[in-house]
């Protein structure tokens, strides 16, 4: 009988091990989903940050364009007044602002390109995340019958194990048939 107890304990241990593996798998699925959600959230934040920077650059650009336009008027006015020193003074103030405006436009273009690429990537990842959520829910709701060699175990009582072992023992060593009629 000790052998049967040991076999029963081994079967229970295997069942517990299989359940642990299934639970670990569900934890891994949930963790993978959380990481994907975090990545999408970070991309959304970066996109919002780029939008904020784009708005700020647009506002700075408008102010700088107004300043450049005013300085252009000053240069023209100084040239009409035939005052070369005043014209040089206005040009000296104008040129660095024009260069700043070009740099600002270049930066705005770069931000717009980065934003466009990020928006496309975010859109793709959001659709992938939606699909992943569906897959994880389905996997958690209905664990696969067999995946990577793991077969989910259903709870088995000790009595069921003992009955199965008795059936196998009986099949291996059938009892002698009963004698009918008591003799010849």
Phi, psi and omega per residue, in radians:
X1 nan -0.473 3.128
X2 -1.054 -0.641 -3.138
X3 -1.087 -0.760 -3.125
X4 -1.147 -0.654 3.092
X5 -1.114 -0.740 3.137
X6 -1.140 -0.736 3.111
X7 -1.103 -0.729 3.108
X8 -1.071 -0.761 3.112
X9 -1.102 -0.693 3.128
X10 -1.123 -0.744 3.121
X11 -1.104 -0.738 3.095
X12 -1.106 -0.730 3.133
X13 -1.098 -0.725 3.096
X14 -1.097 -0.713 3.133
X15 -1.118 -0.726 3.119
X16 -1.151 -0.697 3.103
X17 -1.094 -0.719 3.117
X18 -1.132 -0.713 3.117
X19 -1.120 -0.700 3.091
X20 -1.059 -0.728 3.131
X21 -1.122 -0.710 3.115
X22 -1.150 -0.719 3.115
X23 -1.127 -0.713 3.115
X24 -1.091 -0.694 3.117
X25 -1.081 -0.745 3.141
X26 -1.175 -0.637 3.079
X27 -1.118 -0.717 3.115
X28 -1.116 -0.709 3.101
X29 -1.081 -0.788 3.140
X30 -1.121 -0.719 3.130
X31 -1.124 -0.735 3.116
X32 -1.066 -0.734 3.116
X33 -1.111 -0.775 3.118
X34 -1.065 -0.729 3.134
X35 -1.120 -0.702 3.104
X36 -1.133 -0.722 3.115
X37 -1.112 -0.705 3.105
X38 -1.109 -0.729 3.134
X39 -1.095 -0.746 3.112
X40 -1.145 -0.723 3.120
X41 -1.098 -0.699 3.106
X42 -1.122 -0.692 3.111
X43 -1.153 -0.673 3.078
X44 -1.069 -0.752 3.124
X45 -1.101 -0.733 3.105
X46 -1.110 -0.681 3.113
X47 -1.121 -0.756 3.093
X48 -1.095 -0.689 3.112
X49 -1.102 -0.734 3.096
X50 -1.142 -0.666 3.087
X51 -1.097 -0.745 3.105
X52 -1.087 -0.779 3.134
X53 -1.135 -0.665 3.113
X54 -1.095 -0.748 3.099
X55 -1.116 -0.738 3.132
X56 -1.105 -0.750 3.112
X57 -1.112 -0.665 3.117
X58 -1.105 -0.763 3.115
X59 -1.125 -0.796 3.102
X60 -1.068 -0.678 -3.138
X61 -1.104 -0.739 3.121
X62 -1.096 -0.773 3.122
X63 -1.104 -0.759 -3.125
X64 -1.186 -0.671 3.082
X65 -1.082 -0.710 3.109
X66 -1.109 -0.726 3.133
X67 -1.130 -0.762 3.121
X68 -1.098 -0.747 3.129
X69 -1.086 -0.722 3.123
X70 -1.144 -0.697 3.131
X71 -1.199 -0.618 3.057
X72 -1.042 -0.761 3.110
X73 -1.083 -0.733 3.126
X74 -1.082 -0.721 3.129
X75 -1.110 -0.815 3.139
X76 -1.072 -0.718 3.129
X77 -1.122 -0.752 3.125
X78 -1.144 -0.640 3.121
X79 -1.204 -0.649 3.107
X80 -1.187 -0.575 3.135
X81 -1.430 0.022 3.118
X82 0.917 0.769 3.060
X83 -2.005 1.649 -3.072
X84 -1.080 -0.614 -3.134
X85 -1.162 -0.727 3.109
X86 -1.185 -0.661 3.092
X87 -1.099 -0.780 3.103
X88 -1.066 -0.759 3.116
X89 -0.996 -0.822 -3.125
X90 -1.158 -0.701 3.120
X91 -1.141 -0.709 3.125
X92 -1.041 -0.598 3.101
X93 -1.398 -0.551 -3.066
X94 -1.282 -0.852 -3.000
X95 -1.014 -0.805 3.126
X96 -1.116 -0.570 3.133
X97 -1.256 -0.615 3.047
X98 -1.098 -0.765 3.118
X99 -1.101 -0.732 3.094
X100 -1.074 -0.670 3.122
X101 -1.148 -0.739 3.087
X102 -1.066 -0.771 3.120
X103 -1.101 -0.693 3.111
X104 -1.100 -0.757 3.102
X105 -1.123 -0.689 3.101
X106 -1.101 -0.764 3.123
X107 -1.123 -0.717 3.122
X108 -1.108 -0.685 3.112
X109 -1.134 -0.757 3.124
X110 -1.094 -0.769 3.121
X111 -1.073 -0.752 -3.133
X112 -1.100 -0.717 3.112
X113 -1.144 -0.782 3.117
X114 -1.084 -0.731 -3.137
X115 -1.101 -0.742 3.139
X116 -1.083 -0.826 3.131
X117 -1.084 -0.764 -3.134
X118 -1.144 -0.696 3.134
X119 -1.105 -0.717 3.105
X120 -1.117 -0.789 -3.138
X121 -1.118 -0.732 3.125
X122 -1.088 -0.758 3.128
X123 -1.055 -0.755 3.128
X124 -1.118 -0.805 -3.101
X125 -1.209 -0.554 3.079
X126 -1.145 -0.694 3.107
X127 -1.207 -0.661 3.080
X128 -1.137 -0.662 3.117
X129 -1.132 -0.718 3.108
X130 -1.063 -0.749 3.112
X131 -1.147 -0.712 3.133
X132 -1.106 -0.695 3.108
X133 -1.045 -0.757 3.132
X134 -1.092 -0.789 -3.123
X135 -1.127 -0.738 -3.131
X136 -1.154 -0.764 3.103
X137 -1.032 -0.755 -3.137
X138 -1.139 -0.726 -3.131
X139 -1.162 -0.651 3.140
X140 -1.319 -0.577 -3.141
X141 -1.311 -0.669 -3.102
X142 -2.303 1.567 -3.141
X143 -1.069 2.474 -3.112
X144 -1.100 2.589 -3.138
X145 -1.120 -0.744 3.111
X146 -2.554 2.227 3.131
X147 -2.596 2.158 -3.139
X148 0.956 0.653 3.081
X149 1.388 0.084 -3.120
X150 -1.760 2.121 3.089
X151 -1.858 2.120 -3.115
X152 -1.124 2.380 -3.109
X153 -1.659 2.505 3.008
X154 -1.704 2.587 -3.114
X155 -1.022 2.371 -3.128
X156 -2.155 2.272 3.141
X157 -1.419 2.791 3.103
X158 -1.069 -0.634 -3.127
X159 -1.135 -0.705 3.099
X160 -1.084 -0.671 3.123
X161 -1.136 -0.803 -3.133
X162 -1.084 -0.730 3.123
X163 -1.095 -0.742 3.130
X164 -1.103 -0.715 3.118
X165 -1.147 -0.703 3.092
X166 -1.108 -0.727 3.098
X167 -1.039 -0.780 -3.130
X168 -1.157 -0.694 3.121
X169 -1.135 -0.722 3.121
X170 -1.128 -0.693 3.138
X171 -1.178 -0.609 -3.132
X172 -1.319 -0.580 -3.117
X173 -2.328 1.398 -3.109
X174 -1.140 2.509 3.112
X175 -1.246 2.694 3.135
X176 -1.160 2.491 -3.084
X177 -1.112 2.572 3.125
X178 -1.179 2.560 -3.137
X179 -1.598 2.246 -3.097
X180 -1.776 2.535 3.026
X181 1.436 -0.191 3.017
X182 1.391 0.030 3.080
X183 2.813 -2.711 -3.058
X184 -1.636 nan nan
